[in-house]
């Protein structure tokens, strides 16, 4: 990037300019050429827990435990070139640890003389300090203990054959250190299973969870494998999650969000049992069990190019499908009772249950969000209920919107539509009629199954991939 010219002879910033910056959600500050703060916006105040009055006029190193080597801003003042998307981990003068990605730009006057630097910071502390990221799953909000995992198989609610079979496989898998791949729709409880396997295994190390979709692509390698000091601007000596989870479990959720290049590096670690920190040549031996998770079947992930086939063979030594809520409807009454009991305690209520009409809706609804959606539905109702029974008026409006499916057509109606639309002035186009019959049939079955594509594919005797192709061909969606 070319040197940025600022239309001001000094850093006496106009009030209108600073007022505008104070309205932004981005954290922005400006220092003079010596590193003293001349501007510090409201978003920075909220992030760093420091007042503008305290910061303005102080040197950057007085406010953050950074120096000329670790500070992106001070590096920019020294080199007089922009530094973009640099990782920083620092503690503020208020004692708050901040993990961020920062971009800093040198500021010049009309004479092309350096007058300061402007830094924009993106807070990524919300990723649980990066090294202890815990992704919430359908079983509930995680309140991690010393090991990072609080749930066991006793916390998995349900008695359906599909669920109990998955539990049995997971319990057997917990007796070894083989990699486990869990797959199931969003909200089915994959992390609940992962934590249960970890706790059942009796290992001494921690359980560390990483949601691969939640981490910026350019940071993931350093988070997984660690960084060496000086590997890039602002980098410090830090172990990666493989080292942090030594003698424990590393749970990689939403694995398909990891790009193929990073998957190759992950495969190498799994094959060699060694990691190399970013910026180092030294290899370190790691002994960490890997549990990974996908929101789609492994076969679909491989066919769609989301997962390397050789990586699947390494990670999927034990593969466990976590059934969707639709596949275990018989567990809905049990889960409903469990969540009502949970929120009775949380909200100090005495709700006894749901009405017959509500339970009928629960059993008919297709629950695209699975157990997580059921939990949130109960929580919603518990905020509105005024007596001891949850009624239909206490349910989220979205459920009723999704239940408003148009009536399905009979086979005769489908053929009549296809034939009438396939006839023109020249006669009947058989190919068009066949395609219209196919389209109307898919639409009919899709509506009967409340837009559930997996069930529709099974009913039609098609693979999920084949059905996706035909739906795209005819311009159909799950809500058509």
Secondary structure as the mmCIF struct_conf table of DSSP 4:
data_model
#
loop_
_struct_conf.conf_type_id
_struct_conf.id
_struct_conf.beg_label_comp_id
_struct_conf.beg_label_asym_id
_struct_conf.beg_label_seq_id
_struct_conf.end_label_comp_id
_struct_conf.end_label_asym_id
_struct_conf.end_label_seq_id
HELX_LH_PP_P HELX_LH_PP_P1 UNK A 2 UNK A 3
STRN STRN1 UNK A 4 UNK A 5
HELX_LH_PP_P HELX_LH_PP_P2 UNK A 6 UNK A 6
BEND BEND1 UNK A 7 UNK A 7
BEND BEND2 UNK A 9 UNK A 11
HELX_RH_AL_P HELX_RH_AL_P1 UNK A 15 UNK A 22
TURN_TY1_P TURN_TY1_P1 UNK A 23 UNK A 23
BEND BEND3 UNK A 25 UNK A 26
STRN STRN2 UNK A 27 UNK A 32
TURN_TY1_P TURN_TY1_P2 UNK A 33 UNK A 34
BEND BEND4 UNK A 35 UNK A 35
STRN STRN3 UNK A 36 UNK A 36
STRN STRN4 UNK A 37 UNK A 40
HELX_RH_AL_P HELX_RH_AL_P2 UNK A 42 UNK A 48
TURN_TY1_P TURN_TY1_P3 UNK A 49 UNK A 49
HELX_RH_AL_P HELX_RH_AL_P3 UNK A 52 UNK A 55
TURN_TY1_P TURN_TY1_P4 UNK A 56 UNK A 57
BEND BEND5 UNK A 58 UNK A 58
STRN STRN5 UNK A 59 UNK A 59
HELX_RH_AL_P HELX_RH_AL_P4 UNK A 60 UNK A 63
STRN STRN6 UNK A 64 UNK A 64
BEND BEND6 UNK A 65 UNK A 65
TURN_TY1_P TURN_TY1_P5 UNK A 68 UNK A 70
HELX_RH_AL_P HELX_RH_AL_P5 UNK A 72 UNK A 79
BEND BEND7 UNK A 81 UNK A 81
STRN STRN7 UNK A 83 UNK A 91
STRN STRN8 UNK A 92 UNK A 92
TURN_TY1_P TURN_TY1_P6 UNK A 93 UNK A 94
BEND BEND8 UNK A 95 UNK A 95
STRN STRN9 UNK A 97 UNK A 108
TURN_TY1_P TURN_TY1_P7 UNK A 110 UNK A 111
STRN STRN10 UNK A 114 UNK A 123
HELX_RH_3T_P HELX_RH_3T_P1 UNK A 125 UNK A 127
TURN_TY1_P TURN_TY1_P8 UNK A 128 UNK A 132
STRN STRN11 UNK A 137 UNK A 137
TURN_TY1_P TURN_TY1_P9 UNK A 138 UNK A 139
STRN STRN12 UNK A 140 UNK A 140
TURN_TY1_P TURN_TY1_P10 UNK A 146 UNK A 147
BEND BEND9 UNK A 148 UNK A 148
HELX_RH_3T_P HELX_RH_3T_P2 UNK A 153 UNK A 155
HELX_RH_AL_P HELX_RH_AL_P6 UNK A 161 UNK A 173
TURN_TY1_P TURN_TY1_P11 UNK A 174 UNK A 175
BEND BEND10 UNK A 176 UNK A 176
STRN STRN13 UNK A 180 UNK A 183
TURN_TY1_P TURN_TY1_P12 UNK A 186 UNK A 187
BEND BEND11 UNK A 188 UNK A 188
HELX_RH_AL_P HELX_RH_AL_P7 UNK A 190 UNK A 201
TURN_TY1_P TURN_TY1_P13 UNK A 202 UNK A 202
BEND BEND12 UNK A 204 UNK A 205
STRN STRN14 UNK A 207 UNK A 211
HELX_RH_3T_P HELX_RH_3T_P3 UNK A 212 UNK A 214
BEND BEND13 UNK A 215 UNK A 215
HELX_RH_AL_P HELX_RH_AL_P8 UNK A 217 UNK A 225
STRN STRN15 UNK A 226 UNK A 227
TURN_TY1_P TURN_TY1_P14 UNK A 229 UNK A 230
BEND BEND14 UNK A 231 UNK A 232
TURN_TY1_P TURN_TY1_P15 UNK A 233 UNK A 234
STRN STRN16 UNK A 238 UNK A 239
HELX_RH_AL_P HELX_RH_AL_P9 UNK A 241 UNK A 244
TURN_TY1_P TURN_TY1_P16 UNK A 245 UNK A 247
BEND BEND15 UNK A 248 UNK A 248
STRN STRN17 UNK A 249 UNK A 253
BEND BEND16 UNK A 254 UNK A 254
HELX_RH_3T_P HELX_RH_3T_P4 UNK A 255 UNK A 257
BEND BEND17 UNK A 258 UNK A 258
HELX_RH_AL_P HELX_RH_AL_P10 UNK A 260 UNK A 272
BEND BEND18 UNK A 273 UNK A 273
STRN STRN18 UNK A 274 UNK A 275
STRN STRN19 UNK A 278 UNK A 278
TURN_TY1_P TURN_TY1_P17 UNK A 279 UNK A 279
STRN STRN20 UNK A 284 UNK A 285
STRN STRN21 UNK A 289 UNK A 294
BEND BEND19 UNK A 295 UNK A 296
HELX_RH_AL_P HELX_RH_AL_P11 UNK A 298 UNK A 303
TURN_TY1_P TURN_TY1_P18 UNK A 304 UNK A 305
BEND BEND20 UNK A 306 UNK A 307
HELX_RH_AL_P HELX_RH_AL_P12 UNK A 309 UNK A 315
TURN_TY1_P TURN_TY1_P19 UNK A 316 UNK A 316
BEND BEND21 UNK A 317 UNK A 317
STRN STRN22 UNK A 318 UNK A 321
BEND BEND22 UNK A 325 UNK A 325
HELX_RH_3T_P HELX_RH_3T_P5 UNK A 326 UNK A 331
HELX_RH_AL_P HELX_RH_AL_P13 UNK A 332 UNK A 347
TURN_TY1_P TURN_TY1_P20 UNK A 348 UNK A 348
STRN STRN23 UNK A 353 UNK A 354
HELX_RH_AL_P HELX_RH_AL_P14 UNK A 356 UNK A 364
BEND BEND23 UNK A 365 UNK A 365
TURN_TY1_P TURN_TY1_P21 UNK A 368 UNK A 369
HELX_RH_AL_P HELX_RH_AL_P15 UNK A 370 UNK A 384
BEND BEND24 UNK A 387 UNK A 388
STRN STRN24 UNK A 389 UNK A 390
HELX_RH_3T_P HELX_RH_3T_P6 UNK A 392 UNK A 394
BEND BEND25 UNK A 395 UNK A 395
HELX_RH_AL_P HELX_RH_AL_P16 UNK A 397 UNK A 403
HELX_LH_PP_P HELX_LH_PP_P3 UNK A 405 UNK A 410
HELX_RH_AL_P HELX_RH_AL_P17 UNK A 411 UNK A 422
STRN STRN25 UNK A 423 UNK A 424
TURN_TY1_P TURN_TY1_P22 UNK A 425 UNK A 426
STRN STRN26 UNK A 427 UNK A 428
HELX_RH_AL_P HELX_RH_AL_P18 UNK A 430 UNK A 448
TURN_TY1_P TURN_TY1_P23 UNK A 449 UNK A 451
HELX_RH_AL_P HELX_RH_AL_P19 UNK A 453 UNK A 460
TURN_TY1_P TURN_TY1_P24 UNK A 461 UNK A 461
HELX_RH_AL_P HELX_RH_AL_P20 UNK A 464 UNK A 474
TURN_TY1_P TURN_TY1_P25 UNK A 475 UNK A 475
TURN_TY1_P TURN_TY1_P26 UNK A 478 UNK A 479
#
